[in-house]
Amino acid sequence: MMASISKSEKAYIQASLLSSNPLRADGRGLHDYRTVSLETGVAPLANGSARVNFGKAVDEGGGGTEVLAATKLEIEDVKPGEGEEGGRIVCTVTCSPAAYPQLSSNALDELQYDYTTILHQTLSHPSLHPTDLGIIPYKKSWLLNVDLVVLSDAGNIYDALFMSARAALWDTKVPVTRAVQYVPPQSDGARGKTDTEDTMEVEGVGSSSLDTRHMPTASDFELSDYWDEGAPLSGREKWPVCVTLNIHSTAYFLDATLLEEASIPLKLLVVYTFTSPTSSSIQALRLVGPGELQLPQIEKLLQESEPFARQLHTALNTKLKDEDIRRNQKARDRFALRS
């Protein structure tokens, strides 16, 4: 969302960015990010959650671009055409009115719709579909809701949205389920019991109305009791990161502030997925703004943006793995206390 800026401010910022020795107001280089803070597990009732802040003022304890993301799993019926496992991903972005006080209610709704469309179209693509959203083949599956809230916008909102969504999905735990099936009563001749003694089977238990042994079909499911409340969502290494190139003439820069965004005519959003340390693919690509780019320019920018995305992906993974260690230790401590 562009800030209000005068013509003289706009000309000054553009001249500084295009000079032989580019200068930004906060002293960063053209390709440097502001300080990024990330924390997972911030919403206890969610299946996964994260809070990301770009450019938080440490001394003042606030400021920057801040996004809160949370995932919630719900059970739903598998609809025709969704395949054996089913499972859907639905993304929703909500903007706090405090983040955009200058916008009317209708304008805020339009902004939320734009953010939601970009996130949902990218993250719900079949190539990113987790393999563990199925519960009962052709019958029951998990609906994965990814909800994001923009708490404040100080520039570079798209990178923050994708980073917070990726962190929340990384943090997501899927409850472990076990399929069960009703076994009809056997005749008294089978086990020497009367018709009134309905005998059922369950794995590891003497008698029950449910059977969880090797079943051709399942009619229902039950949750297993795990100390960590589930297993990590599958394929979490594939969730993408976004790099926003802010383009003016022959120059581009990363992680723009609001004033810098207001001074440039065009943004190129490039969303990368890294399937291995050496391979990557473009998951989404979008131009935002009134400017134009020729195909050779786009190709050059894509080549140059990939290393930045890889660095961001590597740094984010390192932080998320550190968060895993911290969260798992806390979970073990809680489990030990309950035992």
C-alpha positions in Angstrom: 0.0 0.0 0.0 1.7 3.2 -1.1 2.3 6.1 1.3 1.6 9.7 0.5 4.7 11.3 -1.0 5.4 14.7 -2.5 7.0 15.1 -6.0 10.2 16.5 -4.5 10.5 13.5 -2.1 9.9 11.1 -4.9 12.5 12.7 -7.1 15.0 12.7 -4.3 14.5 9.0 -3.5 14.7 8.1 -7.2 17.9 10.1 -7.7 19.5 8.4 -4.6 18.6 4.9 -5.9 20.0 5.6 -9.4 23.2 7.3 -8.4 26.6 5.7 -8.9 26.7 5.1 -5.2 23.1 4.2 -4.3 21.9 5.5 -1.0 18.8 4.5 1.0 17.4 6.5 3.9 18.3 3.7 6.4 21.8 3.1 5.1 21.1 -0.3 3.5 22.4 -1.5 0.2 20.0 -2.0 -2.7 19.8 -5.8 -2.0 19.8 -5.7 1.8 16.8 -6.6 4.0 15.8 -4.9 7.1 16.0 -6.8 10.4 13.6 -9.8 10.2 12.2 -11.3 13.3 10.3 -14.6 13.4 8.6 -16.6 16.1 6.5 -19.8 15.7 3.9 -21.2 18.1 2.4 -17.8 18.9 -1.3 -19.0 18.7 -1.8 -21.9 21.1 -5.2 -23.0 19.8 -3.9 -23.2 16.1 -2.4 -26.3 14.5 0.5 -24.0 13.5 1.3 -20.4 13.8 4.0 -17.7 13.2 4.6 -14.0 13.6 7.0 -12.2 11.2 8.2 -8.6 11.4 10.3 -6.7 8.9 12.2 -3.7 10.2 11.0 -3.7 13.8 12.6 -0.9 15.8 14.4 -2.8 18.6 14.9 0.2 20.8 11.3 1.4 20.5 9.8 -2.1 20.6 7.5 -1.6 17.7 7.1 -0.6 14.1 7.9 -2.4 10.9 5.8 -4.7 8.7 4.2 -7.3 10.9 2.1 -10.3 9.9 0.5 -13.0 12.0 -0.3 -16.4 10.4 -2.2 -19.4 11.8 -3.3 -22.7 10.4 -6.4 -24.7 11.5 -7.4 -28.2 10.4 -11.0 -29.1 10.0 -12.6 -32.4 9.0 -14.7 -32.4 5.8 -16.1 -34.8 3.3 -14.1 -35.7 0.2 -16.0 -34.2 -2.7 -16.2 -35.9 -6.1 -13.2 -35.1 -8.3 -10.9 -34.5 -5.4 -9.3 -38.0 -5.7 -8.8 -40.7 -3.1 -7.2 -38.6 -0.4 -8.9 -35.2 -0.9 -7.9 -32.4 1.3 -8.0 -28.7 0.5 -6.0 -25.6 1.3 -7.9 -22.3 1.8 -6.0 -19.0 2.4 -7.5 -15.8 3.8 -5.8 -12.5 4.4 -7.3 -9.9 6.8 -5.9 -6.4 7.1 -6.2 -4.7 10.4 -7.8 -1.2 10.0 -5.0 0.1 12.2 -2.5 -0.9 9.5 -4.3 1.1 6.9 -6.0 4.0 8.7 -6.2 6.1 5.5 -8.4 3.5 3.7 -12.1 3.4 3.6 -14.0 0.1 4.4 -14.5 -0.7 0.8 -10.8 0.0 -0.1 -9.7 -2.2 2.7 -11.9 -5.0 1.5 -10.4 -4.7 -2.0 -6.9 -4.8 -0.6 -7.7 -7.9 1.5 -9.1 -9.6 -1.6 -6.0 -8.8 -3.6 -3.7 -10.3 -0.9 -5.9 -13.3 -0.4 -6.0 -14.1 -4.2 -2.3 -14.1 -4.6 -1.7 -16.2 -1.5 -4.5 -18.7 -2.2 -3.7 -19.2 -5.8 -0.1 -19.9 -5.0 -0.3 -22.1 -1.9 -3.3 -24.1 -3.0 -1.6 -25.2 -6.3 -1.6 -29.0 -6.7 2.2 -29.1 -6.9 2.3 -28.1 -3.2 -0.5 -30.3 -2.0 0.6 -32.2 1.2 0.2 -35.9 1.1 -1.2 -36.3 4.6 -4.4 -34.4 4.4 -6.4 -37.6 3.7 -8.1 -39.4 6.6 -10.4 -42.0 5.0 -10.0 -42.6 1.3 -12.9 -41.1 -0.7 -14.7 -40.2 2.5 -13.0 -37.9 5.0 -10.1 -35.4 4.7 -8.5 -32.4 6.4 -9.4 -28.9 5.3 -6.3 -26.8 5.9 -7.2 -23.1 6.6 -4.3 -20.6 6.4 -5.4 -17.3 8.0 -3.1 -14.3 7.9 -3.6 -10.9 9.6 -1.6 -7.8 8.5 -1.0 -6.0 11.8 1.1 -3.2 10.3 2.5 -2.4 6.9 5.8 -0.5 6.6 6.6 -1.8 3.2 7.4 -5.2 1.5 4.1 -6.7 2.5 4.1 -9.6 0.0 7.5 -11.0 1.2 6.2 -10.8 4.8 2.9 -12.6 3.9 4.6 -15.5 2.2 7.3 -15.8 4.9 4.7 -15.9 7.7 2.5 -18.4 5.8 5.5 -20.6 5.2 6.6 -20.5 8.8 3.0 -21.3 10.0 2.8 -24.2 7.6 6.2 -25.4 8.7 4.9 -25.3 12.3 1.7 -27.1 11.5 1.1 -30.5 13.2 -1.4 -32.9 11.7 -3.2 -35.1 14.2 -2.4 -38.8 13.8 -5.5 -40.7 12.9 -6.3 -44.4 12.8 -9.0 -45.9 10.6 -11.6 -48.1 12.3 -14.4 -50.4 11.0 -17.5 -51.8 12.5 -17.4 -55.6 12.7 -20.8 -57.3 12.8 -21.6 -59.8 15.5 -20.5 -63.3 14.8 -22.9 -66.3 15.2 -22.8 -68.3 18.3 -21.3 -71.2 16.3 -18.2 -69.2 15.5 -17.0 -68.6 19.0 -19.5 -70.6 21.1 -21.4 -67.5 22.2 -25.0 -66.6 22.1 -26.5 -64.1 19.7 -26.9 -61.6 22.6 -23.1 -61.6 23.2 -22.1 -59.2 20.4 -18.3 -59.7 19.9 -16.3 -57.0 18.1 -12.6 -56.6 17.5 -10.1 -53.8 18.0 -6.4 -53.8 17.6 -4.6 -54.6 20.9 -7.9 -54.8 22.9 -10.0 -57.8 23.9 -13.5 -56.7 22.8 -14.9 -53.5 21.3 -17.3 -52.3 18.7 -14.4 -51.2 16.4 -11.8 -53.1 14.5 -8.6 -51.3 13.5 -6.7 -54.3 12.1 -6.1 -54.8 8.4 -9.3 -53.6 6.9 -10.3 -53.5 3.3 -12.5 -50.4 4.0 -12.9 -48.0 6.9 -16.1 -46.4 8.2 -14.7 -44.1 10.8 -11.5 -42.9 12.4 -10.0 -42.1 15.8 -7.2 -39.8 17.0 -4.1 -41.3 18.4 -2.7 -39.6 21.6 0.7 -38.2 20.8 2.7 -35.9 23.1 3.5 -33.5 20.3 -0.1 -33.4 19.2 0.6 -34.7 15.7 3.2 -35.1 13.0 4.6 -32.2 11.0 2.7 -31.4 7.8 4.3 -33.3 4.9 6.4 -31.6 2.2 7.1 -28.6 4.4 10.4 -28.0 2.6 8.5 -27.2 -0.5 6.5 -24.2 0.8 7.6 -21.2 -1.3 9.3 -17.8 -0.5 8.6 -14.5 -2.3 11.1 -12.0 -3.4 9.7 -8.6 -4.5 11.9 -6.6 -6.9 11.1 -2.9 -6.8 12.0 -1.6 -10.2 12.8 1.9 -11.4 14.5 2.4 -14.8 17.6 0.2 -14.9 17.8 -0.4 -11.1 15.9 -2.6 -8.7 16.1 -3.0 -4.9 14.7 -5.3 -2.3 12.6 -4.9 0.9 11.3 -1.4 0.1 9.9 0.9 2.8 6.6 2.6 2.2 8.2 5.8 0.9 10.5 3.8 -1.5 7.4 1.9 -2.8 5.7 5.2 -3.5 8.6 6.4 -5.5 8.8 3.4 -8.0 6.3 2.5 -10.8 6.5 -1.3 -10.7 7.0 -4.3 -8.6 7.9 -7.8 -9.8 6.8 -10.5 -7.4 8.7 -13.8 -7.9 7.7 -16.8 -5.8 10.2 -19.6 -5.7 10.0 -23.2 -4.5 13.2 -25.0 -3.7 12.8 -28.8 -4.0 16.5 -29.4 -3.2 19.6 -27.4 -2.3 20.5 -27.2 -6.0 17.1 -27.0 -7.8 14.4 -24.4 -7.8 11.2 -23.6 -9.7 9.1 -20.5 -10.1 5.8 -21.1 -8.3 4.2 -17.7 -9.2 5.0 -14.5 -11.0 3.2 -11.2 -11.0 3.7 -7.6 -12.0 2.2 -5.0 -9.7 1.9 -1.3 -10.8 1.5 0.8 -13.9 4.9 0.2 -15.4 5.9 -2.2 -18.1 8.7 -4.7 -18.7 9.9 -6.4 -21.8 10.4 -10.1 -21.9 14.2 -9.9 -22.0 14.1 -7.7 -19.0 11.9 -10.2 -17.1 14.2 -13.0 -18.0 17.2 -11.1 -16.7 15.5 -10.2 -13.5 14.4 -13.8 -12.9 18.0 -15.0 -13.2 19.2 -12.4 -10.8 16.4 -12.8 -8.3 17.0 -16.6 -7.8 20.1 -16.2 -5.6 18.3 -13.7 -3.3 15.4 -16.1 -2.9 17.7 -19.0 -2.2 19.5 -17.0 0.5 16.2 -16.1 2.0 15.0 -19.7 1.9 18.2 -21.0 3.6 18.1 -18.4 6.3 14.4 -19.0 7.0 14.9 -22.8 7.2 17.7 -22.3 9.7 15.6 -20.2 11.9 12.6 -22.6 11.6 14.7 -25.6 12.6 15.9 -23.6 15.6 12.3 -22.9 16.5 11.5 -26.6 16.1 14.2 -27.5 18.7 12.9 -24.8 21.1 9.2 -25.9 20.7 9.9 -29.6 21.0 11.8 -29.2 24.2 9.0 -27.2 25.7 6.5 -29.9 24.6 8.6 -32.6 26.1 8.8 -30.7 29.4 5.0 -30.3 29.5 4.6 -34.0 28.7 7.0 -35.0 31.5 5.0 -32.9 33.9 1.7 -34.5 32.9 3.3 -38.0 33.3 
